[in-house]
């Protein structure tokens, strides 16, 4: 299924703010320690937070039903 830029922006807006911030920080090239500081979480939690954020984004992009298909935090 092709998705245009506005669809993606709308789907990104459906992510929990912390997960969106984590993904943006990672895409900006921040390392684990910097991401932990941005999110105010332990550095050990960064990989799991990024995995959960990526999974939620993947579900949003794959499922046209929207945020009700993505479990809450």
Secondary structure as UniProt FT lines:
FT   HELIX           5..13
FT   HELIX           17..27
FT   TURN            28..29
FT   HELIX           32..39
FT   HELIX           43..45
FT   HELIX           46..62
FT   TURN            64..65
FT   HELIX           67..69
//
